[in-house]
């Protein structure tokens, strides 16, 4: 089953790292991804640019609305993602715990809901 591991941390705190610390963390992330890929668990992923570069897009009454910045003001910002293959949630959580930025922020793990063929799109589940 596929799981998306969303990596969050406080950009302000990460910006206080020295260049050497930042480079070391990035090398750790690359090694983590390579290790997960070698074991067949890493399907893809990327770091994201700063939240300052975000644009939020909405369509209301047929009109496009864009806002500079993230969807919501939060303490921690989305920094990147790992797309994982795991047998179950327990394995996905164990893999997410190996993602280096989990030491600085949080990694949210969510199962990927795959859409079924057009004649059977599946269930509708939204919790608000």
C-alpha positions as CSV (number, residue, x, y, z in Angstrom):
1,X,0.0,0.0,0.0
2,X,1.2,3.5,-0.7
3,X,1.6,6.1,2.0
4,X,2.5,9.8,1.8
5,X,4.8,11.0,4.5
6,X,4.5,14.8,4.8
7,X,7.5,16.5,6.4
8,X,6.8,19.6,8.5
9,X,9.1,21.8,10.5
10,X,9.5,25.4,11.6
11,X,11.3,27.2,8.8
12,X,12.5,29.9,11.2
13,X,14.2,27.4,13.4
14,X,15.8,25.6,10.3
15,X,17.0,29.0,9.0
16,X,19.0,29.4,12.3
17,X,21.2,26.3,11.4
18,X,24.7,26.9,10.2
19,X,25.4,26.1,6.6
20,X,27.4,23.1,7.8
21,X,24.4,21.8,9.9
22,X,22.0,22.4,7.0
23,X,24.3,20.5,4.5
24,X,24.7,17.6,6.9
25,X,20.9,17.4,7.4
26,X,20.4,17.4,3.6
27,X,23.0,14.6,3.2
28,X,21.2,12.6,5.8
29,X,17.9,13.1,3.9
30,X,19.5,12.0,0.6
31,X,21.0,8.9,2.3
32,X,17.6,8.1,3.9
33,X,15.9,8.2,0.6
34,X,18.5,6.1,-1.1
35,X,18.3,3.5,1.7
36,X,14.5,3.4,1.4
37,X,14.7,3.1,-2.3
38,X,17.2,0.2,-2.1
39,X,14.8,-1.6,0.2
40,X,11.8,-1.0,-2.2
41,X,10.0,1.4,0.1
42,X,10.8,4.8,-1.5
43,X,8.6,5.6,-4.5
44,X,9.4,9.3,-4.8
45,X,9.6,12.5,-3.0
46,X,11.0,16.0,-3.0
47,X,11.9,18.8,-0.7
48,X,9.8,22.0,-1.2
49,X,10.9,25.6,-1.6
50,X,10.2,28.0,1.3
51,X,6.6,28.6,2.3
52,X,7.2,32.2,1.1
53,X,7.1,30.9,-2.5
54,X,3.7,29.3,-2.1
55,X,0.6,30.3,-4.0
56,X,-2.8,29.2,-2.8
57,X,-5.4,28.6,-5.6
58,X,-9.2,28.6,-5.1
59,X,-12.1,28.6,-7.6
60,X,-15.3,30.2,-6.3
61,X,-18.3,30.8,-8.5
62,X,-16.2,30.0,-11.5
63,X,-13.6,32.7,-10.6
64,X,-9.9,32.0,-10.0
65,X,-8.6,33.4,-6.7
66,X,-5.0,33.2,-5.9
67,X,-3.2,34.2,-2.6
68,X,0.5,34.5,-2.1
69,X,1.6,32.3,0.7
70,X,0.4,29.0,2.2
71,X,-3.2,27.9,2.6
72,X,-3.1,28.5,6.4
73,X,-0.8,30.1,8.9
74,X,0.7,27.4,11.0
75,X,3.5,26.9,13.5
76,X,5.2,24.3,11.3
77,X,5.4,24.5,7.5
78,X,5.2,21.7,4.9
79,X,8.9,21.2,3.9
80,X,8.6,18.1,1.6
81,X,7.3,14.6,1.1
82,X,8.2,11.0,0.7
83,X,6.0,8.6,-1.2
84,X,6.4,5.2,0.5
85,X,5.4,1.7,-0.2
86,X,4.6,-0.2,3.0
87,X,2.7,-3.4,3.9
88,X,0.6,-1.5,6.5
89,X,0.4,1.7,8.7
90,X,2.8,0.3,11.3
91,X,5.5,-0.2,8.7
92,X,4.8,3.2,7.2
93,X,5.2,4.8,10.6
94,X,8.5,3.0,11.2
95,X,9.8,4.2,7.9
96,X,8.6,7.8,8.7
97,X,10.5,7.7,12.0
98,X,13.7,7.3,9.9
99,X,13.2,10.6,8.0
100,X,15.8,13.0,9.5
101,X,13.6,16.1,9.9
102,X,11.3,14.1,12.2
103,X,13.8,15.1,14.9
104,X,13.0,18.8,14.3
105,X,9.3,18.8,13.4
106,X,6.8,16.2,12.5
107,X,6.1,13.7,9.8
108,X,2.4,13.1,9.0
109,X,1.7,9.7,7.5
110,X,-1.4,9.2,5.4
111,X,-2.6,6.3,3.2
112,X,-2.9,7.2,-0.5
113,X,-6.5,6.8,-1.7
114,X,-6.3,5.6,-5.3
115,X,-9.2,6.4,-7.6
116,X,-10.9,3.4,-9.2
117,X,-11.9,3.2,-12.8
118,X,-14.5,5.6,-14.0
119,X,-17.4,3.2,-13.6
120,X,-16.6,2.6,-10.0
121,X,-14.9,5.7,-8.5
122,X,-15.1,4.4,-4.9
123,X,-16.4,5.8,-1.7
124,X,-16.7,9.4,-0.7
125,X,-15.3,10.1,2.7
126,X,-14.6,13.6,4.0
127,X,-14.3,14.5,7.6
128,X,-14.6,18.1,8.7
